[in-house]
Amino acid sequence: MQQAACRNADTVIVLDFETTGMSPDQGDRAIEIGAVKLEAGQLADRFQGLMNPGLRVSAFIEGLTGISNEMLVGAPACEEVMNEFADFIAGHDLVAHNASFDRRFLDAELARIGRGYSGEFACSMLAARRVYRDAPDHKLGTLVAYKGIPHDGTFHRALADAEMTAGLWLGMLGDITARHEFANIPFSLMQELARVPAAAAAGFLGRARRRNQVKQKCRVC
């Protein structure tokens, strides 16, 4: 797989988990995975799967997600769904909103079946805090409303959240391109952006654009 600096940020898999709780370290499991595959900024594929973790879901999670214990009884086991998902994400970088949460569950569920992944993660929430500093907050629902991203009103279902996150991600790439005149935004740039102080983000992107222009000139020469 190419280094992240050579891979474009508009070719990624955007994913979202629904889970029994907040932490796999405390025994929580995934109950649904949803993902969209973007190729050069275009929707290329989707993945969605309910999965049965062998645990009952609390009334709170049922109310939040609309995923009931009855729905999960007839769902495939986590191991089956995650094995298919490992194939789906192979060779791609990954994006999630509050990526540290989704990454913990991805790592835990794949570890159970001895699978892994070669891509790297970027967080749309951390990036949005730097690109959209005037937003009321940086929850997914707030940003969807703030940017006017199309949606059907469904939240806290994995595929719907992944689709909205993909719309947010592509919108951010478009806004960065418009503001800072990037030709192509490397995936590594979005990772780095998430780590700089929010107040320094504009300066960081300006310097990155100039470095990118120099590299392009050198390639031409």
ZATOR-300021 format. One record per residue: x, y, z of N, C-alpha, C, O in turn. Coordinates in pm, whole numbers, padded with zeros to 5 digits, always signed. Each point is the difference from the previous one (the first is absolute). Layout:
N
XYZXYZXYZXYZ/...
END
This chain:
221
+00085-00120+00000-00085+00120+00000+00088+00124+00000+00100+00006+00071/-00138+00095-00151+00076+00124-00006+00001+00071+00136-00090-00021+00082/+00192+00105-00060+00001+00083+00119-00118+00096-00004-00047+00038-00108/-00001+00003+00229-00118+00086+00008+00020+00131-00074-00096+00058-00051/+00221-00009+00044+00028+00126-00070-00027-00012-00149-00018+00102-00068/+00017-00224+00016-00021-00022-00144-00143-00041-00034-00034-00016-00117/-00049-00001+00220-00137-00045-00022-00096+00117+00015+00016+00082+00091/-00114-00073-00178-00093+00112+00004-00108-00021+00106-00044-00112+00026/+00003+00224+00035-00099-00005+00107-00140-00027-00051-00090-00026+00080/+00068+00033-00211-00134-00026-00053-00020-00144-00045-00101-00034-00060/+00200-00052+00090-00013-00143-00025+00018-00072+00133+00112-00031+00040/-00224+00006+00027+00001-00053+00136-00126-00084+00022-00091-00003-00083/+00089-00065+00196-00123-00063+00049-00042+00072+00127+00077+00012+00095/-00200+00036-00095-00057+00071+00114-00090-00099+00074-00090-00058-00059/+00115+00041+00188-00070-00106+00074-00063+00052+00128+00036+00106+00051/-00131-00184+00000-00064+00032+00127-00048-00129+00065-00055-00088-00066/+00078+00077+00196-00050-00112+00080-00115+00044+00089+00000+00112+00051/-00097-00200-00033-00092+00008+00113+00037-00114+00093+00033-00110-00045/-00038+00136+00175+00057-00093+00097-00090-00014+00123-00097+00074+00016/+00131-00170+00069-00076-00020+00123+00037+00100+00108-00072+00014+00099/+00183+00057-00117+00047+00095+00100+00121+00076-00051+00024+00006-00121/+00051+00052+00213+00105+00094-00038+00138-00062-00016+00086+00060-00065/-00061-00178+00124+00138-00048+00003+00008-00152-00016-00060-00074+00078/+00134+00028-00179+00022-00145-00011+00083-00054+00116-00007-00119+00030/+00085+00205+00035+00079-00044+00115-00090-00037+00119+00043-00071+00090/-00167+00120-00092-00096-00032+00107-00102-00105-00046-00104-00018+00063/+00136-00049-00172-00084-00109-00047-00105+00039-00102-00079-00085-00041/+00076+00211-00001-00098+00042-00100+00037-00056-00137+00118-00023-00029/-00220+00003-00053+00018-00060-00132-00069+00084-00107-00086+00082+00030/+00126-00104-00153-00066+00062-00114-00131-00072-00029-00010-00122+00014/-00092+00200-00056-00127-00060-00042-00037+00038-00144-00089-00060-00059/+00157+00159+00004-00023+00036-00140+00122+00073-00054+00061+00081+00070/-00027-00110-00194+00105+00073-00071-00058+00053-00131-00072-00071-00070/+00102+00195+00040-00037+00059-00128+00119+00073-00058+00079+00058+00074/-00065-00061-00205+00116+00065-00062-00032+00035-00144-00080-00066-00066/+00145+00170+00019-00005+00036-00142+00142+00010-00053+00089+00052+00068/-00069-00102-00187+00130+00006-00066-00002+00115-00100-00085+00006-00088/+00180+00086+00104+00014+00114-00092+00122-00022-00087+00108-00033+00050/-00124+00050-00179+00111-00007-00095+00004+00131-00077-00093+00031-00074/+00200+00045+00091+00015+00131-00065-00122+00088+00026-00048+00070-00090/-00002-00075+00213-00110+00086+00040-00138-00048-00041-00098+00070+00022/+00089-00189-00080-00128-00054-00045-00035-00126+00079+00087-00079+00036/-00216+00062-00009-00045-00120+00069+00022-00122-00088-00052-00008-00112/+00131-00086+00163+00031-00121-00078-00070-00124+00053-00029-00092-00076/+00002+00089+00208-00060-00121+00057-00049+00031+00141+00038+00100+00060/-00125-00188-00010-00052+00011+00136+00013-00135+00070+00006-00105-00064/-00001+00111+00198-00001-00122+00081-00088+00028+00121+00013+00104+00065/-00103-00198-00034-00083+00014+00119-00029-00137+00056-00033-00093-00074/+00045+00080+00205-00031-00129+00060-00034+00011+00147+00079+00051+00079/-00198-00100-00042-00030-00026+00141+00078-00124+00041+00024-00089-00082/+00014+00082+00210+00073-00117+00047-00040-00034+00143-00024+00089+00082/+00018-00216-00055-00042-00050+00130+00123-00023+00088+00080-00089-00029/-00065+00169+00137+00118-00016+00085-00017-00105+00108+00093-00028+00075/-00212-00033-00067-00025-00095+00107-00029+00066+00133+00002-00066+00104/-00031+00196-00107-00034+00077+00120-00133+00069-00023-00035+00035-00113/-00039-00014+00221-00122+00079-00011+00036+00149-00005+00093+00045+00067/-00168+00029-00146+00018+00144-00013-00088+00070+00103-00114-00040+00022/+00168+00143+00041-00076+00072+00103-00115+00078-00062-00002+00027-00120/-00094+00008+00204-00113+00082-00047+00048+00134-00053-00058+00054-00094/+00164+00000+00155+00054+00128-00047+00051-00012-00143-00031+00084-00085/+00109-00187+00057+00055-00019-00135-00112-00030-00099+00004+00048-00114/-00102-00126+00155-00115-00024-00088-00068+00131-00038-00035+00022-00116/+00016+00065+00216-00065+00128-00026+00085+00092-00085-00053+00072-00085/+00183-00073+00107+00091+00088-00073+00011-00040-00147-00005+00085-00089/+00020-00214+00065+00030-00047-00135-00122-00054-00075-00002-00003-00123/-00098-00039+00197-00111-00070-00064+00031-00145-00030-00080-00069-00063/+00195+00021+00109+00039-00140-00020-00045-00080+00122+00050+00022+00110/-00143-00112-00129-00056-00076+00111+00069-00135+00016+00069-00048-00090/-00090-00011+00208+00052-00134+00022-00062-00100-00097+00066-00095-00042/-00192+00116+00007-00066-00089-00096+00068+00007-00137+00014-00102-00067/+00028+00222+00026+00070+00014-00127+00133-00074+00001+00040-00058-00101/+00028+00060+00214+00133-00059+00008-00004-00152+00011+00095-00067-00039/-00204+00013+00092-00010-00146+00013+00015-00068-00136+00062-00106-00011/-00119+00166-00092+00008-00059-00133+00117+00046-00083+00012-00038-00116/+00075+00120+00174+00115+00054-00074+00117-00097+00002+00010-00082+00092/+00080+00090-00190+00120-00084+00003+00088+00035+00120-00011+00108+00056/+00097-00199-00018+00094+00024+00108+00099+00109-00039+00028+00021-00118/+00023+00049+00220+00100+00105-00025+00115-00053-00084+00049+00069-00090/-00005-00190+00120+00117-00055-00068-00024-00011-00150+00091+00027-00079/-00210-00066+00039-00032-00014-00142-00001+00135-00070+00059+00016-00107/-00127+00081+00168-00011+00133-00062+00136+00068-00005+00035+00060-00102/+00042-00070+00209+00128+00069+00004+00102-00063-00094+00089+00069-00050/-00101-00198+00024+00088-00063-00098-00027+00056-00140+00093+00026-00076/-00221-00006+00044-00035+00062-00128+00046+00145-00005+00046+00048-00103/-00058+00021+00216+00038+00141+00002+00151+00016-00014+00047+00096-00062/+00030-00187+00119+00145+00005-00016+00039-00008-00147+00093+00068-00044/-00164-00149-00032+00025-00006-00145-00039+00132-00067+00070+00046-00090/-00180+00014+00134-00050+00123-00061+00098+00116+00016+00017+00079-00092/+00048-00069+00208+00088+00115+00027+00144-00024-00041+00083+00090+00013/-00051-00207-00062+00139-00033-00032+00061+00102-00096-00056+00030-00105/+00173+00022+00143+00074+00090-00086-00048+00144-00002+00049+00079-00081/-00144-00043+00166-00055+00136+00001+00027+00071+00132+00004-00063+00106/+00014+00195-00114+00001+00082+00120-00142+00016+00051-00097-00018-00075/+00086+00052+00204-00129-00002+00068-00029+00134+00065+00091+00067+00050/-00217-00028-00053-00046+00125+00060-00120-00030+00088-00086-00081-00037/+00079+00144+00153-00118-00010+00086-00015+00130+00077+00096+00075+00018/-00218-00050+00028-00027+00118+00081+00017-00041+00146-00072-00085+00051/+00169+00148+00016+00049-00047+00130+00068-00135-00021-00041-00102+00056/+00145+00105-00137+00062-00123-00049+00059-00086+00110+00008-00122-00016/+00032+00181+00128+00058-00082+00106-00100-00103+00051+00038-00111+00035/-00166+00148-00031-00105-00094+00043-00013-00115-00099+00007-00117+00039/-00024+00149-00166-00020-00105-00101+00124-00085-00016-00009-00121-00024/+00125+00182+00036+00123-00078-00014+00012-00103+00112+00043-00112-00025/-00079+00149+00147+00008-00096+00110-00086-00123-00028+00042-00113+00023/-00163+00137-00073-00088-00114-00027+00046-00079-00123-00011-00122-00002/+00060+00191-00099+00053-00071-00117+00116-00090+00041+00005-00117-00036/+00088+00173+00112+00116-00078+00043-00043-00120+00085+00050-00111-00018/-00144+00134+00110-00042-00107+00091-00072-00111-00075+00026-00119+00023/-00117+00156-00113-00076-00102-00072+00088-00078-00097-00015-00121-00015/+00108+00190-00052+00089-00071-00092+00099-00088+00075+00038-00107-00048/+00005+00152+00167+00092-00082+00079-00064-00134+00039+00069-00101+00010/-00198+00101+00010-00071-00122+00037+00007-00106-00110-00009-00120+00028/+00024+00163-00152+00003-00096-00112+00138-00005-00067+00015-00060-00106/+00083+00123+00168+00135-00006-00053+00020+00073-00130+00086-00037-00080/-00166+00142+00058+00013+00081-00121+00054+00138+00036-00002+00041+00116/+00050+00031-00218+00050+00136+00019-00032+00084-00121-00082-00039-00084/+00148+00154+00073-00020+00088-00115+00128+00079-00022+00076+00025+00094/-00053+00015-00218+00125+00068-00035-00014+00151-00008+00100+00071+00001/-00223-00020-00008-00020+00144-00013+00020+00074+00131+00017-00061+00106/-00018+00193-00115+00012+00086+00116-00132+00073+00023-00085+00006-00088/+00070+00051+00209-00123+00069+00038+00018+00151-00005+00108+00052+00026/-00216+00017-00060-00013+00145+00019-00135+00026+00064-00095-00077-00018/+00086+00187+00093-00121+00032+00075-00069+00122-00059+00058+00109-00002/-00180-00126-00047-00073+00113-00057-00040+00101+00106-00011+00119-00030/-00011-00163+00154-00037+00093+00105+00115+00094+00034-00019+00121+00011/+00139-00176+00006+00116+00083+00032+00033+00094-00116+00035+00115+00022/-00047-00164-00145+00023+00087-00115-00102+00112-00005+00034+00115-00028/-00161-00148+00055-00106+00102-00006+00020+00108+00105-00035+00116-00023/+00090-00151+00138+00028+00101+00103+00098+00106-00050+00001+00112+00050/+00079-00147-00147+00099+00094-00053-00050+00070-00127+00036+00115-00025/-00119-00183-00053-00051+00058-00125-00124+00085+00026-00018+00105-00062/-00069-00151+00153-00127+00069+00027-00002+00049+00145-00078-00047+00082/+00163+00142-00054+00014+00048+00137-00124+00076+00047-00023+00012+00121/-00058+00039-00213-00119+00076+00037-00123-00088+00022-00106+00052+00037/+00116-00180-00059-00115-00089+00022-00038+00000+00148+00088+00013+00086/-00217-00027-00053-00043+00001+00140+00070-00106+00084+00039+00026+00114/-00023-00144-00169+00083-00105+00058+00038-00093-00115-00032+00028-00115/+00099-00137+00146+00052-00083-00108-00052-00144+00006+00065-00094-00045/-00185+00081+00103-00071-00127-00011-00043-00020-00145-00018+00096-00075/+00002-00221+00037-00034-00028-00139-00131+00067-00040-00007+00063-00106/-00096-00076+00188-00129+00059-00034+00006+00150-00015-00064+00057-00089/+00141+00008+00175+00014+00145-00008+00069+00041-00129-00043+00094-00066/+00149-00165+00030+00075+00034-00121-00080-00030-00126+00012+00072-00099/-00092-00176+00102-00087-00030-00114-00096+00116-00024-00022+00040-00114/-00036+00013+00222-00090+00115-00013+00077+00126-00040-00046+00077-00084/+00162-00057+00144+00082+00119-00025+00041+00010-00147+00002+00109-00057/+00030-00222-00003+00047-00002-00139-00111-00036-00100+00024-00003-00120/-00143-00022+00170-00109-00034-00092+00021-00130-00075-00034-00011-00117/+00091-00088+00185+00027-00129-00063-00130-00079-00011-00071-00015+00100/+00037-00035-00218-00125-00074-00016-00004-00125+00089+00100-00069+00016/-00218+00042+00042-00019-00120+00080-00149-00028+00012-00083+00085-00033/+00050-00205+00079-00141-00039+00008-00055+00010+00141-00111-00048+00027/+00187+00109+00064-00046+00015+00137+00039-00112+00092-00030+00005+00120/+00095-00108-00173+00043-00114+00082+00136+00027+00061+00096+00033-00071/-00086-00045+00204+00128+00011+00070+00016-00122+00091-00098-00063+00041/+00223+00032-00010+00035-00113+00086-00039-00134-00061-00029-00096+00072/+00029+00089-00205+00007-00125-00073+00127+00008-00082+00033+00104-00056/+00039-00216+00048+00138+00004-00046+00015+00050-00144+00084+00086-00026/-00163-00139-00066+00018+00041-00139-00041+00145-00020+00069+00074-00071/-00179-00031+00132-00043+00139-00013+00107+00095+00055+00030+00101-00063/+00026-00134+00178+00105+00085+00058+00125+00000-00087+00064+00104-00016/-00029-00219-00041+00117-00006-00089-00022+00084-00124+00091+00068-00046/-00213-00072-00009-00029+00080-00120+00007+00149+00031+00052+00078-00080/-00104-00037+00196+00008+00142+00037+00144+00042+00026+00041+00110-00037/+00035-00197+00101+00142+00031+00025+00075+00012-00131+00087+00086-00014/-00118-00171-00083+00064+00010-00131-00033+00133-00066+00088+00062-00060/-00214-00018+00070-00037+00130-00054+00074+00113+00068+00044+00095-00066/-00029-00105+00197+00076+00101+00075+00146+00000-00043+00059+00106-00022/+00000-00224+00010+00141-00014-00037+00027+00061-00137+00095+00077-00017/-00178-00111-00080+00018+00055-00134-00024+00151-00001+00067+00073-00073/-00162-00027+00153-00023+00144+00011+00121+00073+00055+00035+00108-00047/+00028-00167+00149+00121+00061+00056+00112+00005-00103+00069+00101-00013/-00051-00210-00060+00104+00000-00104-00027+00108-00103+00092+00069-00044/-00219-00053+00006-00035+00104-00096+00025+00140+00054+00048+00087-00072/-00081-00065+00199+00021+00132+00060+00148+00031+00016+00043+00113-00022/+00036-00213+00061+00145+00021+00010+00059+00031-00137+00084+00088-00014/-00129-00161-00087+00048+00024-00136-00033+00141-00045+00084+00068-00058/-00207-00023+00085-00042+00134-00042+00075+00110+00074+00038+00101-00060/-00015-00121+00189+00064+00104+00080+00150+00007-00022+00060+00108+00004/+00001-00223-00028+00146-00006-00002+00058-00048-00132+00121-00019-00010/-00205-00002-00091+00044-00028-00136+00086-00126-00011+00104-00001-00066/-00149-00105+00132+00066-00129-00016-00047-00066-00128-00117+00010-00037/+00208-00077-00032-00039-00082-00114-00053-00135+00049-00110-00042-00038/+00187-00024+00122-00041-00125+00063+00040+00006+00146+00110+00043+00032/-00198-00086+00055+00030+00003+00143+00046-00138+00044-00077-00096-00011/+00200+00083+00060+00047-00130+00046-00074-00043+00127-00039+00083+00081/+00021-00212-00066-00061-00053+00122+00081+00040+00123-00057+00032+00105/+00188-00033-00119+00086+00035+00113-00022+00143+00047+00016+00030+00118/-00053+00059-00210-00026+00139+00038-00119+00008+00095+00003+00077+00096/-00107-00154-00123-00118+00001+00088+00033-00060+00136-00055+00042+00101/+00144-00139-00098+00045-00054+00128+00077+00106+00079-00022+00017+00120/+00111+00053-00188+00080+00104+00066-00088+00116+00046+00019+00054+00109/-00116-00016-00193-00090+00110+00035-00071-00027+00132-00018+00092+00080/-00021-00215-00057-00072-00036+00122+00085+00017+00125-00053+00003+00111/+00185+00009-00128+00089+00009+00116+00047+00143+00030+00056+00024+00107/-00079+00070-00198+00048+00136+00025-00104+00074+00082-00119-00033-00007/+00160+00135+00086-00099+00080+00073-00098+00064-00097+00038+00042-00109/-00164-00033+00149-00104+00053-00089+00034+00140-00048-00024+00034-00116/+00080+00048+00204+00032+00138-00036+00111+00008-00104+00013+00101-00069/+00067-00207+00057+00112+00000-00093-00032-00072-00131+00088-00014-00085/-00212-00033+00069-00033-00085-00114+00016+00072-00133+00053-00057-00096/-00099+00183+00087+00008+00073-00127+00145+00019-00042+00034-00018-00117/+00052+00054+00212+00141+00014-00031+00063-00131-00042+00082-00003-00092/-00119-00104+00160+00051-00132-00035-00037-00037-00144+00084-00048-00075/-00210+00072+00037-00045-00034-00135+00067+00088-00104+00031-00047-00110/-00008+00174+00141+00070+00087-00093+00142-00047-00026+00046-00001-00115/+00024-00038+00221+00137-00051-00017+00000-00132-00076+00087-00025-00083/-00185-00059+00112-00009-00129-00070-00026+00021-00148+00055-00072-00083/-00138+00170+00049-00027+00028-00142+00129+00042-00071+00027-00045-00111/+00051+00130+00175+00125+00045-00064+00096-00116-00018+00067-00009-00103/-00058-00079+00202+00086-00119-00015-00049-00088-00114+00080-00054-00076/-00211+00041+00065-00059-00082-00106+00030+00058-00137+00028-00074-00094/-00033+00207+00082+00030+00065-00127+00146-00022-00038+00030-00023-00118/+00059+00030+00214+00143-00022-00027+00022-00143-00050+00074-00022-00095/-00140-00075+00161+00015-00140-00042-00049-00020-00142+00062-00072-00078/-00175+00136+00045-00055-00015-00135+00094+00060-00104+00018-00057-00107/+00042+00172+00138+00095+00062-00091+00123-00088-00019+00053-00012-00111/-00009-00050+00221+00116-00088-00010-00029-00121-00089+00087-00045-00075/-00210-00008+00083-00036-00114-00083+00000+00040-00147+00044-00077-00086/-00093+00198+00057-00001+00049-00138+00141+00015-00053+00029-00035-00114/+00059+00088+00199+00140+00019-00041+00070-00135-00018+00118-00003-00035/
END
